[in-house]
Amino acid sequence: MKVMIWNIDCKKKSDKSKLWDYLDQELHPDILLVQECKEYPSSYQGIGEHIGGTRLWGSMVLSKKYALEPIYIPKHLGWVVGAKLEIENYSLAIFSVHAKLIDIGRYVVPHLTQIFTDIMMAANDYQYLIIGGDLNASRRYDDVYSNPAQYKHRNFFNWLETDLHLVSATGKEERQTMRGNSTHLYQNDHIYVSKNMRELLTNAQVLANDVISQVSDHNPVVAEFNLNDALNK
């Protein structure tokens, strides 16, 4: 199962058909977690909605392969959306996340902590868990800005691992995913999984090429899992 996350940049004035063609012809994700999504092709089943107001875009869970059942997080509609998948006798909860920056104050970390707390409550009954998206957070942020300890990004990521027992699919050595106008090599886009899902992980990487640069200011992250290992246990 190939899971891909991508902030597809609603503001970039590019032909999004090129993005969808690239996904369908080159990448073939089984599950696609997108942020800043205005619309998507009818060939995908999708769960999610626009944030509303001036934000006519939102987070989505999309798939051509799997049937999806919605898991809504009421406090974060449009920003966070989940889907339930049943694979054989195993239940998987998967969430697409975009951490809000504007209107929440100066620091994103307290907001992220609330998002993940709410997700963990909603996903409590599922055996496997995947959370991915644009967290607007990077360990490298702390190398650039001096914030109080409770707002440091590294502390948040450590909390994910030590308190929530989640594991980064790409590891602690971050790769650049956010380009934009920044000169800093931030990885804002992350995939975190439950420990039993980590055992099924076969590959994870950040993708970068000319096509990606043309259609979004973010680089996508891909993680692949061998579900046969779960079914054979």
KAHU-V499427 format. One record per pair of residues at least 24 apart in sequence whose C-alpha atoms are under 7 Angstrom apart, sorted by sequence separation. I is the first residue (numbers start at 1). J is the second residue. If there is no record, write none. Layout:
# KAHU-V499427
i: <I & I>
j: <J & J>
This chain:
# KAHU-V499427
i: <35 & 168 & 169 & 201 & 202 & 4 & 34 & 35 & 167 & 168 & 200 & 201 & 3 & 8 & 10 & 34 & 51 & 166 & 167 & 200 & 2 & 3 & 4 & 5 & 6 & 7 & 8 & 9 & 10 & 33 & 34 & 51 & 166 & 167 & 200 & 2 & 3 & 4 & 5 & 6 & 7 & 8 & 10 & 33 & 50 & 51 & 166 & 167 & 1 & 2 & 3 & 4 & 5 & 6 & 7 & 8 & 32 & 33 & 49 & 165 & 166 & 200 & 32 & 48 & 93 & 165 & 31 & 32 & 167 & 175 & 31 & 30 & 48 & 93 & 30 & 92 & 170 & 30 & 61 & 91 & 92 & 93 & 94 & 95 & 96 & 97 & 98 & 99 & 169 & 170 & 60 & 91 & 92 & 93 & 94 & 95 & 96 & 97 & 98 & 99 & 59 & 90 & 91 & 92 & 93 & 94 & 95 & 96 & 97 & 98 & 99 & 180 & 59 & 97 & 179 & 59 & 178 & 179 & 178 & 177 & 178 & 109 & 177 & 177 & 107 & 109 & 140 & 109 & 138 & 138 & 138 & 137 & 136 & 135 & 134 & 135 & 169 & 134 & 133 & 134 & 133 & 132 & 133 & 132 & 131 & 132 & 131 & 34 & 130 & 131 & 33 & 35 & 130 & 129 & 130 & 129 & 128 & 128 & 129 & 128 & 35 & 33 & 33 & 5 & 6 & 7 & 5 & 19 & 16 & 14 & 12 & 9 & 8 & 9 & 8 & 7 & 6 & 6 & 6 & 5 & 6 & 4 & 5 & 4 & 5 & 4 & 3 & 4 & 2 & 3 & 2 & 3 & 2 & 1 & 2 & 1 & 1 & 1>
j: <59 & 192 & 193 & 225 & 226 & 29 & 59 & 60 & 192 & 193 & 225 & 226 & 29 & 34 & 36 & 60 & 77 & 192 & 193 & 226 & 29 & 30 & 31 & 32 & 33 & 34 & 35 & 36 & 37 & 60 & 61 & 78 & 193 & 194 & 227 & 30 & 31 & 32 & 33 & 34 & 35 & 36 & 38 & 61 & 78 & 79 & 194 & 195 & 30 & 31 & 32 & 33 & 34 & 35 & 36 & 37 & 61 & 62 & 78 & 194 & 195 & 229 & 62 & 78 & 123 & 195 & 62 & 63 & 198 & 206 & 63 & 63 & 81 & 126 & 64 & 126 & 204 & 65 & 96 & 126 & 127 & 128 & 129 & 130 & 131 & 132 & 133 & 134 & 204 & 205 & 96 & 127 & 128 & 129 & 130 & 131 & 132 & 133 & 134 & 135 & 96 & 127 & 128 & 129 & 130 & 131 & 132 & 133 & 134 & 135 & 136 & 217 & 97 & 135 & 217 & 98 & 217 & 218 & 218 & 218 & 219 & 151 & 219 & 220 & 151 & 153 & 186 & 156 & 186 & 187 & 188 & 188 & 188 & 188 & 188 & 189 & 223 & 189 & 189 & 190 & 190 & 190 & 191 & 191 & 191 & 192 & 192 & 96 & 192 & 193 & 96 & 98 & 193 & 193 & 194 & 194 & 194 & 196 & 197 & 197 & 133 & 132 & 133 & 132 & 133 & 134 & 133 & 215 & 215 & 215 & 216 & 216 & 216 & 217 & 218 & 218 & 218 & 219 & 220 & 220 & 221 & 220 & 221 & 221 & 222 & 222 & 222 & 223 & 222 & 223 & 223 & 224 & 224 & 224 & 225 & 225 & 226 & 227>
